[in-house]
Amino acid sequence: MPREQILLLVVSFVTSTVTGILGLGGGLLLVAVMPAFLPPQAVIPIHGAVQLASNTSRALLALRHACWRIIGAFLAGAALGALMGVPAIGALPTEAVSPLLGSFVLLIVWIPRRLFPRQIPGGFFAAGLVQTFLSLFVGATGPINGALLARQELSRDQTVVTHAGMMTFLHLAKIFAFALSGFAFSPYLGLLAGLTLATILGSWAGTRLRPLVSEKAFRPIFKGLLTLLALRLLLSAL
């Protein structure tokens, strides 16, 4: 295996471990690194396939903590968002979307609770629709889910596992959309097999390390990481 692919496997393991501990962050880090290893047109679909493995494994490792009310509503919206996005794949510039996503995440995270409704219009169905549609163009939209979940009364493990369940269905819908649009995954099957194994191992490591972060410390760390990821989205437009 080429040295570049081995390095990408290591990056996938590390980013999956980070996400296993804190619930998010790894996907955005991974999509930022992938253009150095893959053709531009392959970055988002391959990233989606890798993240499917990462999120599915993370959810299955602690499935009892999942909030199915949220995941079910998000799934319905994600399926519709993927179908709506198929005709537009490749047409919407990332430069126009990233700053909007970053601004939205900062707004949700930092606006005082009394000034922002706990439930967004349309709930997590609307979040699934919009987020899946946008993920076809910018790859990692997990911070949106993180920002919305941060406003729910969920525990550390509920937040991480529910987020993983939502992102599992988002990436599954995204892969389906790219397959419908004609993207060929077959040339990358060998690489995807290695990346899948690396991300599953990362999910396992992150799940084992998560108890080291206390419930009290989790919320400010989660909020701080969301802020950093949002700022990165804003800066990427520059």
C-alpha positions, -999 to 999 in steps of 0.1 A, spaced: 0 0 0 14 34 -9 27 56 19 1 83 12 -27 58 17 -12 45 49 -11 81 62 -47 86 53 -56 55 72 -38 69 103 -57 102 99 -90 84 96 -83 64 128 -73 96 148 -103 116 135 -127 88 143 -113 85 178 -118 122 184 -154 119 172 -159 89 194 -149 109 225 -166 142 218 -193 133 193 -181 154 164 -151 172 148 -135 142 131 -155 145 99 -146 181 93 -110 174 100 -110 144 76 -126 163 48 -101 190 51 -72 165 47 -87 143 20 -80 167 -10 -43 160 -5 -49 123 -12 -79 121 -36 -91 137 -68 -114 166 -61 -145 149 -75 -140 119 -52 -135 137 -19 -171 142 -8 -185 108 -19 -155 89 -4 -157 110 27 -193 101 30 -186 64 27 -159 66 54 -181 86 77 -209 61 73 -186 34 88 -174 58 115 -209 69 126 -225 34 123 -198 18 144 -200 46 170 -238 43 173 -238 5 175 -211 5 203 -235 23 226 -269 20 209 -289 20 242 -282 57 246 -298 67 212 -327 90 212 -349 74 185 -375 102 185 -348 126 171 -331 100 148 -364 89 132 -375 125 123 -340 133 110 -340 101 89 -372 111 71 -358 145 63 -325 131 52 -341 108 26 -360 137 10 -330 160 11 -308 134 -7 -334 130 -35 -338 167 -39 -300 171 -41 -292 146 -69 -299 170 -98 -278 197 -82 -247 177 -74 -217 197 -86 -236 228 -93 -236 246 -59 -202 262 -50 -188 252 -16 -176 288 -11 -212 300 -9 -223 273 15 -195 271 41 -198 306 56 -236 301 59 -231 269 78 -205 284 101 -227 314 108 -257 292 116 -237 270 140 -224 300 159 -259 315 161 -274 282 175 -246 277 199 -242 312 214 -275 329 212 -291 330 247 -317 302 252 -344 327 260 -340 344 226 -341 312 205 -368 285 205 -358 251 219 -375 235 189 -367 247 154 -395 250 129 -401 216 114 -379 200 140 -353 175 132 -371 165 100 -363 199 86 -327 196 99 -323 162 81 -336 176 48 -315 208 47 -284 192 62 -283 162 38 -289 185 8 -260 207 18 -237 178 27 -237 169 -10 -216 200 -16 -196 206 15 -191 171 29 -191 177 66 -222 193 81 -221 175 115 -217 208 134 -253 217 125 -265 185 143 -241 192 172 -255 227 176 -291 215 176 -284 187 200 -265 210 224 -298 227 230 -315 195 240 -315 181 275 -293 151 267 -266 134 286 -230 131 273 -236 96 259 -270 104 245 -256 134 227 -227 114 211 -248 83 201 -278 103 189 -255 124 168 -239 93 154 -273 78 145 -283 109 127 -251 111 107 -253 74 98 -285 80 79 -273 113 65 -242 96 50 -262 66 38 -286 90 20 -256 109 6 -240 77 -8 -272 68 -24 -275 103 -40 -240 101 -54 -246 66 -68 -277 79 -86 -257 108 -100 -233 83 -116 -203 84 -93 -183 52 -95 -172 39 -61 -156 7 -75 -121 21 -82 -118 30 -45 -131 -2 -29 -96 -13 -17 -89 21 -1 -124 22 14 -119 -12 30 -88 0 48 -105 33 58 -135 15 71 -114 -7 94 -94 23 106 -126 43 114 -142 14 132 -111 9 154 -112 47 160 -148 45 171 -139 17 195 -110 36 210 -131 68 213 -160 50 230 -135 35 255 -119 69 262 -152 88 264 -158 81 301 -126 100 309 -145 132 300 -170 139 328 -206 149 322 -198 183 338 -169 189 315 -185 175 284 -209 204 276 -183 233 276 -159 211 256 -186 202 231 -196 238 228 -160 250 224 -154 224 197 -185 235 178 -173 271 179 -139 261 165 -155 241 137 -178 269 128 -150 294 127 -131 270 104 -161 270 80 -161 308 80 -124 310 74 -125 284 46 -145 309 25 -115 332 26 
